[in-house]
Amino acid sequence: MRYPQGGGLTAKRQQFREELRLRAAERFAQGEASSVIAKDLRVNVRSVQRWRQMWDEGGPRALRSQGPASLPRLSEKQFAQLEAELAKGPAAHGWEDQRWTLSRVKTVIGRRFHLTYTIQGVRKLLVRNGWSCQVPARRAIERDDEAVAGWVKEVWPCAEDSRRPVEPGSSSRTKPDSP
């Protein structure tokens, strides 16, 4: 299953899972069997056994959510600033062509916010905030769309007609049209 921020659980789903674990903890205190709890809560027995072990070691507090695995190092305000920088284009930051690569975004983050990200960290940051990988259309700056349209209208039909005519025949090359 995919999650909106690229991995992990949403806050709502995380809350739901924590409530399940705490309901299981109440039943652990009553001495119910793991298989009964798992069936009632509609979870795997192994999960209930793991929760019971955590509950034995640390009580109900051990079953509370630990929060997200990692917090983003750029705040929402900083990410908005990064988006503004990216909207200026690569040329504004000293690159000759108009492509944003992960390493270039990493460089902009380092220059602007004095933070070091890995390439994969940059990818996760962008995906978490709704950006996607896009391959630009490979078109020359000098491209003349009117000339291309004229070629498609005039030259291409002639090239299409020069193909070998389709005639009924045999699919076998060794026995063509046997009677």
Contacts in CASP RR format, 6 or more apart in sequence:
PFRMAT RR
TARGET T0000
AUTHOR 0000-0000-0000
METHOD contacts of the structure
MODEL  1
MRYPQGGGLTAKRQQFREELRLRAAERFAQGEASSVIAKDLRVNVRSVQR
WRQMWDEGGPRALRSQGPASLPRLSEKQFAQLEAELAKGPAAHGWEDQRW
TLSRVKTVIGRRFHLTYTIQGVRKLLVRNGWSCQVPARRAIERDDEAVAG
WVKEVWPCAEDSRRPVEPGSSSRTKPDSP
3 9 0 8 1.000
3 10 0 8 1.000
3 13 0 8 1.000
4 10 0 8 1.000
5 127 0 8 1.000
5 128 0 8 1.000
6 124 0 8 1.000
6 127 0 8 1.000
6 128 0 8 1.000
8 68 0 8 1.000
8 69 0 8 1.000
9 17 0 8 1.000
14 65 0 8 1.000
14 67 0 8 1.000
14 68 0 8 1.000
15 65 0 8 1.000
17 65 0 8 1.000
18 63 0 8 1.000
18 64 0 8 1.000
18 65 0 8 1.000
20 41 0 8 1.000
20 43 0 8 1.000
21 51 0 8 1.000
21 63 0 8 1.000
21 64 0 8 1.000
22 60 0 8 1.000
22 63 0 8 1.000
22 64 0 8 1.000
23 41 0 8 1.000
24 37 0 8 1.000
24 41 0 8 1.000
24 48 0 8 1.000
24 51 0 8 1.000
24 52 0 8 1.000
24 55 0 8 1.000
24 63 0 8 1.000
25 51 0 8 1.000
25 55 0 8 1.000
25 59 0 8 1.000
25 60 0 8 1.000
25 63 0 8 1.000
27 36 0 8 1.000
27 37 0 8 1.000
28 37 0 8 1.000
28 51 0 8 1.000
28 52 0 8 1.000
28 55 0 8 1.000
34 45 0 8 1.000
34 48 0 8 1.000
34 49 0 8 1.000
34 52 0 8 1.000
35 45 0 8 1.000
35 48 0 8 1.000
37 48 0 8 1.000
38 44 0 8 1.000
38 45 0 8 1.000
38 47 0 8 1.000
38 48 0 8 1.000
41 48 0 8 1.000
51 63 0 8 1.000
54 62 0 8 1.000
54 63 0 8 1.000
55 62 0 8 1.000
55 63 0 8 1.000
72 79 0 8 1.000
72 125 0 8 1.000
72 128 0 8 1.000
73 115 0 8 1.000
73 117 0 8 1.000
74 82 0 8 1.000
74 109 0 8 1.000
74 113 0 8 1.000
74 115 0 8 1.000
74 125 0 8 1.000
78 113 0 8 1.000
79 125 0 8 1.000
79 129 0 8 1.000
81 112 0 8 1.000
82 105 0 8 1.000
82 108 0 8 1.000
82 109 0 8 1.000
82 112 0 8 1.000
82 113 0 8 1.000
85 93 0 8 1.000
85 108 0 8 1.000
85 112 0 8 1.000
86 100 0 8 1.000
86 105 0 8 1.000
86 108 0 8 1.000
89 98 0 8 1.000
89 100 0 8 1.000
90 97 0 8 1.000
90 98 0 8 1.000
90 99 0 8 1.000
90 100 0 8 1.000
90 104 0 8 1.000
91 98 0 8 1.000
93 104 0 8 1.000
93 107 0 8 1.000
93 108 0 8 1.000
93 111 0 8 1.000
95 104 0 8 1.000
98 136 0 8 1.000
99 136 0 8 1.000
102 119 0 8 1.000
102 122 0 8 1.000
102 123 0 8 1.000
102 126 0 8 1.000
103 119 0 8 1.000
105 122 0 8 1.000
105 126 0 8 1.000
106 117 0 8 1.000
106 118 0 8 1.000
106 119 0 8 1.000
106 122 0 8 1.000
109 115 0 8 1.000
109 117 0 8 1.000
109 122 0 8 1.000
110 116 0 8 1.000
110 117 0 8 1.000
117 125 0 8 1.000
169 176 0 8 1.000
169 177 0 8 1.000
170 176 0 8 1.000
170 177 0 8 1.000
170 178 0 8 1.000
END
